[in-house]
Structures are given as C-alpha cells and as structure tokens.
C-alpha cells in the first residue's frame, strides 16, 4: 500500500511540474494548463503522467 501511495504522489508531482512549466511558458492559468495536458494526452493516446514526464 505504501508503494502505491509513493507512486501516486510521485506521479502527481511530475504532472504538477509540467502544468507549472506550461503556465510559466505560455502565461496561462492552472485550468488551461491541465486542459492542454489532457488534450495532448487524448490526441496522442498517451497517459498524462507519461506526457508530463
């Protein structure tokens, strides 16, 4: 159970870092950055966590 929690927290941190990078690069807010990550994930059939890494 601890391993799953560690993996989830690690994945979340990577996604948050990717969102922050998008926010700084494109001067967008958190919701738009998340929408961009989701859209790219769906367009390319790649999980968000893989896209963010």
Buried (B, 14 or more C-beta within 10 A) or exposed (E): EEEEEEEEEEBEEBBBEBBEEBBEEEEBEEEBBBEBBEEEBEEEEEEBBEBBE
